[in-house]
Amino acid sequence: MTLGTEALPELRELCQRTNETVHLAVLDDGEVIYIDKEKTQQTIGMFSAIGKRGPAHCTGVGNVLLAHLPPDEQLGVLSRKPLRRFTDNTITRTAALREELTRIRQRGYAIATPSMRPTSAVPPVLSATTPAVSSPRLASRRQRSG
């Protein structure tokens, strides 16, 4: 059984309860890989593709996964490549991003500002044996959320 298969009932429930698109992603070499999603019936939805990779530093799902890495591993991931700017909200300094990741870990979820994608709320999926193994991403367009 795969992670996507195991998470599907929860993804569907979260999508139904919130009426928003929900993504499931994992961290791989400083990038997130979207492994599953449950789409909303809302007219304005978020386009995404299963298997697509994206930079972890500027996505809510990437931030929540980075926030739950051990500090040494987190620094290693963030030190491999420059933190590319996608919008004015993208954090491009490692120290500033690590401060934000600490706040995310303390809060228990990320609130992704439009640093690359629409506003979203992102909780971690925790495992007893690893930090954060995956994360669902609840996508919400600003037009609907406020």
Order of alpha helices (4+ residues) and beta strands (2+ residues): alpha-beta-beta-beta-alpha-alpha-alpha-beta-beta-beta-beta-alpha
